[in-house]
Amino acid sequence: MTTGRKASIFLSSKWVKTQVLLQDPKGKRYVPDTRRFGSASLKSMLERYHMVYIKPERGTHGIGVIRAEQVREGKQRYKYQYNKITRTYETFDAFVTGLRGAIGGKSYLIQKGIHLLKYQGRRFDIRIMVQKSSTGKWETTGIIGRAAAPGKIVTNYHSGGRPMSIDLLLAAHVHGEKKKALIQELYRFGVTIAKVYQKKYPNFRQIGVDVGLDASLTPWIIEVNTSPDPYIFNQLKDKSMYRKVMSFRRAQRKVT
């Protein structure tokens, strides 16, 4: 953790950020099974979930994220995708050796794979921006969808993902009042997670909650970003969210 001004506390370790959620009953129910990378934990998780994401403990913009699978079509095989490259292995040992070559000596985590909803064949997730007002009240100030570039597994804007309206992304999966209720739930969800972090780190003033929705529309926390990029909201045609996010940032600077 690094600290500057009180408003700019930053947690770089995804493991530490996951532990914050797991230690709170309101947070842990939304966290996919997450463990440190190792051959035993990888084998166990693939046998249980069949698909996992392997991600660097420290890193941004989706760089270094790998999707790994245990395939049971005929003869059992293992494969992983890194960027747009997919490699397949006949044995688990060869698979682990290949993965270790891809990640080098860095510290990695394994997370249960969430089968994300798709928009025109592209996986998407959701960034919920939560900020503290000048009066100290948490508020969700923006929600935006991020659709992965064709053939890619990560949705981050800096990795080719496309920021999009959440209304548009959800339209193929939920409609009318149900869609409206889901979006309202996500607004409340962001505030709930912000309050979980505030218990441990009371000086936080903003977080970005990255959420994946599965086929049942259950929200899963992919990651919590403690230094979220506000400028992604400027990519939307409607600038109202961007203006609100930036107004909260300006107010925070005045307070600190």
C-alpha positions as CSV (number, residue, x, y, z in Angstrom):
1,M,0.0,0.0,0.0
2,T,1.2,3.5,-0.8
3,T,-0.1,6.7,0.7
4,G,0.0,10.3,-0.4
5,R,-2.7,12.6,0.5
6,K,-5.6,11.0,2.5
7,A,-7.7,10.9,-0.7
8,S,-5.1,9.0,-2.7
9,I,-4.6,5.8,-0.7
10,F,-3.8,3.0,-3.2
11,L,-3.8,-0.8,-2.7
12,S,-1.8,-2.6,-5.4
13,S,-2.1,-6.2,-4.2
14,K,-5.2,-8.0,-5.6
15,W,-4.7,-10.6,-2.8
16,V,-4.9,-7.9,-0.1
17,K,-8.0,-6.4,-1.7
18,T,-9.6,-9.8,-1.9
19,Q,-8.9,-10.5,1.8
20,V,-10.7,-7.2,2.7
21,L,-13.8,-8.5,1.1
22,L,-13.5,-12.1,2.5
23,Q,-13.3,-10.7,6.0
24,D,-16.7,-9.1,5.7
25,P,-20.0,-11.0,5.5
26,K,-21.5,-8.4,3.1
27,G,-18.5,-8.7,0.8
28,K,-17.4,-12.3,0.7
29,R,-20.6,-13.7,-0.8
30,Y,-19.8,-11.9,-4.0
31,V,-16.1,-12.9,-4.3
32,P,-15.3,-15.8,-6.7
33,D,-13.0,-18.5,-5.1
34,T,-9.5,-16.9,-5.3
35,R,-6.2,-18.6,-4.4
36,R,-2.5,-18.0,-4.9
37,F,-1.1,-19.6,-8.0
38,G,0.4,-23.1,-7.6
39,S,0.1,-26.4,-9.4
40,A,-2.0,-28.0,-6.6
41,S,-4.4,-25.1,-6.3
42,L,-4.7,-24.9,-10.1
43,K,-5.5,-28.6,-10.5
44,S,-8.0,-28.5,-7.7
45,M,-9.8,-25.4,-9.1
46,L,-9.9,-26.7,-12.7
47,E,-11.4,-30.0,-11.5
48,R,-14.0,-28.1,-9.6
49,Y,-14.8,-25.1,-12.0
50,H,-13.3,-26.3,-15.3
51,M,-12.4,-22.7,-16.2
52,V,-10.3,-20.1,-14.2
53,Y,-8.6,-16.8,-14.7
54,I,-5.0,-16.5,-13.7
55,K,-4.0,-12.9,-13.0
56,P,-0.9,-11.1,-11.7
57,E,-1.2,-10.1,-8.0
58,R,-0.1,-6.6,-9.0
59,G,-0.9,-5.1,-12.3
60,T,-3.3,-2.9,-14.2
61,H,-5.2,-2.6,-17.5
62,G,-5.8,-6.4,-17.7
63,I,-2.1,-7.0,-18.7
64,G,-0.9,-10.5,-17.9
65,V,-4.4,-12.0,-17.4
66,I,-4.7,-15.6,-18.6
67,R,-7.8,-17.8,-19.1
68,A,-7.2,-21.4,-18.4
69,E,-9.5,-24.4,-19.0
70,Q,-9.8,-28.1,-18.5
71,V,-11.5,-29.5,-21.6
72,R,-13.4,-32.8,-21.4
73,E,-14.3,-33.3,-25.0
74,G,-13.2,-36.8,-25.7
75,K,-9.7,-37.1,-24.3
76,Q,-9.0,-34.7,-21.4
77,R,-6.9,-31.7,-22.4
78,Y,-5.8,-28.4,-20.9
79,K,-5.5,-25.1,-22.6
80,Y,-4.9,-21.4,-21.8
81,Q,-5.4,-18.2,-23.7
82,Y,-3.1,-15.2,-23.2
83,N,-4.0,-12.1,-25.3
84,K,-5.2,-13.8,-28.5
85,I,-2.8,-16.8,-28.4
86,T,-4.3,-20.2,-27.3
87,R,-2.1,-23.1,-26.3
88,T,-3.3,-26.7,-25.7
89,Y,-1.6,-29.5,-23.8
90,E,-2.3,-33.2,-23.4
91,T,-1.0,-33.5,-19.8
92,F,-1.4,-31.3,-16.8
93,D,2.3,-31.2,-16.1
94,A,3.1,-29.9,-19.6
95,F,0.2,-27.4,-19.1
96,V,1.7,-26.1,-15.8
97,T,5.1,-25.8,-17.4
98,G,3.7,-23.8,-20.2
99,L,1.9,-21.5,-17.8
100,R,5.0,-21.0,-15.7
101,G,6.8,-19.9,-18.8
102,A,4.1,-17.4,-19.6
103,I,3.9,-15.8,-16.2
104,G,7.7,-15.9,-15.4
105,G,8.6,-15.4,-11.7
106,K,5.8,-13.0,-10.8
107,S,3.2,-13.6,-8.1
108,Y,-0.1,-14.7,-9.6
109,L,-3.6,-15.5,-8.3
110,I,-6.1,-18.0,-9.6
111,Q,-9.8,-17.0,-9.6
112,K,-12.9,-19.1,-10.4
113,G,-13.9,-18.3,-13.9
114,I,-17.1,-16.4,-14.3
115,H,-18.8,-17.0,-17.6
116,L,-19.6,-13.4,-18.4
117,L,-22.6,-12.2,-20.3
118,K,-21.8,-11.2,-23.9
119,Y,-22.7,-8.5,-26.3
120,Q,-22.5,-9.4,-30.0
121,G,-20.2,-12.3,-29.1
122,R,-17.9,-10.1,-26.9
123,R,-17.6,-10.6,-23.2
124,F,-18.5,-7.6,-21.1
125,D,-18.2,-6.6,-17.5
126,I,-19.2,-3.5,-15.5
127,R,-17.3,-0.7,-13.7
128,I,-19.1,0.9,-10.8
129,M,-17.6,4.2,-9.7
130,V,-18.3,5.0,-6.1
131,Q,-17.2,8.3,-4.5
132,K,-17.5,10.0,-1.2
133,S,-19.2,13.4,-1.3
134,S,-17.9,16.5,0.4
135,T,-20.3,15.6,3.3
136,G,-18.7,12.2,3.7
137,K,-21.5,10.1,2.2
138,W,-20.8,7.3,-0.3
139,E,-22.5,7.5,-3.6
140,T,-22.4,5.6,-6.9
141,T,-21.7,8.3,-9.4
142,G,-21.4,6.2,-12.5
143,I,-21.8,2.8,-14.0
144,I,-20.3,1.8,-17.4
145,G,-20.0,-1.4,-19.3
146,R,-16.8,-2.6,-21.0
147,A,-16.9,-5.0,-23.9
148,A,-13.8,-7.0,-24.7
149,A,-12.1,-6.5,-28.1
150,P,-13.0,-9.4,-30.5
151,G,-11.0,-12.5,-29.5
152,K,-9.7,-11.1,-26.3
153,I,-10.5,-12.2,-22.7
154,V,-10.1,-8.9,-20.9
155,T,-12.4,-5.9,-21.1
156,N,-10.1,-3.1,-20.0
157,Y,-10.1,0.0,-22.2
158,H,-6.3,0.1,-22.3
159,S,-6.3,-3.5,-23.7
160,G,-8.7,-2.7,-26.5
161,G,-12.0,-3.0,-24.6
162,R,-14.9,-0.7,-25.6
163,P,-16.6,1.5,-23.0
164,M,-20.4,1.2,-23.6
165,S,-23.7,2.2,-22.0
166,I,-24.9,-0.5,-19.5
167,D,-28.4,-0.1,-20.9
168,L,-27.2,-1.2,-24.3
169,L,-25.1,-4.1,-23.0
170,L,-27.9,-5.5,-20.8
171,A,-30.7,-5.1,-23.5
172,A,-30.1,-8.6,-24.9
173,H,-30.3,-10.2,-21.5
174,V,-32.9,-8.4,-19.4
175,H,-35.7,-6.0,-20.2
176,G,-38.1,-3.3,-18.9
177,E,-38.6,-3.1,-15.1
178,K,-36.2,-6.1,-14.5
179,K,-33.4,-4.2,-16.2
180,K,-34.2,-1.1,-14.3
181,A,-34.2,-3.0,-11.0
182,L,-30.9,-4.7,-11.9
183,I,-29.2,-1.3,-12.6
184,Q,-30.6,0.1,-9.3
185,E,-29.2,-3.0,-7.5
186,L,-25.8,-2.3,-9.0
187,Y,-25.9,1.3,-7.8
188,R,-26.6,0.0,-4.2
189,F,-24.0,-2.7,-4.6
190,G,-21.2,-0.3,-5.3
191,V,-22.0,1.7,-2.1
192,T,-22.1,-1.6,-0.1
193,I,-18.6,-2.6,-1.2
194,A,-17.3,1.0,-0.6
195,K,-18.5,0.7,3.0
196,V,-16.8,-2.6,3.4
197,Y,-13.5,-1.1,2.4
198,Q,-14.0,2.0,4.6
199,K,-14.1,-0.3,7.7
200,K,-10.5,-1.3,7.0
201,Y,-9.3,1.9,5.3
202,P,-11.4,4.9,6.5
203,N,-9.5,7.4,4.4
204,F,-10.6,6.0,1.1
205,R,-12.7,8.5,-0.9
206,Q,-13.3,6.6,-4.1
207,I,-13.2,3.0,-5.5
208,G,-14.1,1.3,-8.8
209,V,-15.8,-2.0,-8.4
210,D,-15.4,-4.3,-11.5
211,V,-18.4,-6.6,-11.6
212,G,-19.1,-9.6,-13.9
213,L,-22.7,-10.8,-14.4
214,D,-23.3,-14.5,-15.1
215,A,-26.3,-16.1,-16.8
216,S,-28.4,-15.8,-13.6
217,L,-27.5,-12.0,-13.4
218,T,-25.6,-12.6,-10.2
219,P,-23.0,-9.9,-9.6
220,W,-19.5,-11.2,-9.0
221,I,-16.6,-8.9,-7.9
222,I,-13.8,-9.4,-10.4
223,E,-11.6,-6.7,-8.8
224,V,-11.8,-3.6,-6.7
225,N,-9.7,-0.7,-8.0
226,T,-8.6,1.8,-5.4
227,S,-7.4,4.3,-8.0
228,P,-10.1,4.1,-10.6
229,D,-9.7,6.0,-13.9
230,P,-12.6,8.6,-14.2
231,Y,-11.9,9.4,-17.8
232,I,-13.5,6.1,-19.1
233,F,-16.9,7.8,-18.5
234,N,-15.9,10.5,-21.0
235,Q,-16.1,7.8,-23.7
236,L,-19.9,7.7,-23.4
237,K,-22.0,9.8,-25.7
238,D,-24.0,11.0,-22.7
239,K,-21.5,13.1,-20.7
240,S,-23.7,13.4,-17.6
241,M,-22.0,10.6,-15.6
242,Y,-18.6,12.0,-16.5
243,R,-19.5,15.4,-15.3
244,K,-20.8,14.0,-12.0
245,V,-17.7,11.9,-11.4
246,M,-15.4,14.8,-12.1
247,S,-17.5,17.2,-9.9
248,F,-17.0,14.7,-7.0
249,R,-13.3,14.6,-7.6
250,R,-13.0,18.4,-7.6
251,A,-15.0,18.5,-4.3
252,Q,-12.7,15.9,-2.7
253,R,-9.7,18.0,-3.6
254,K,-11.2,21.0,-1.9
255,V,-11.9,18.9,1.2
256,T,-8.4,17.5,1.4
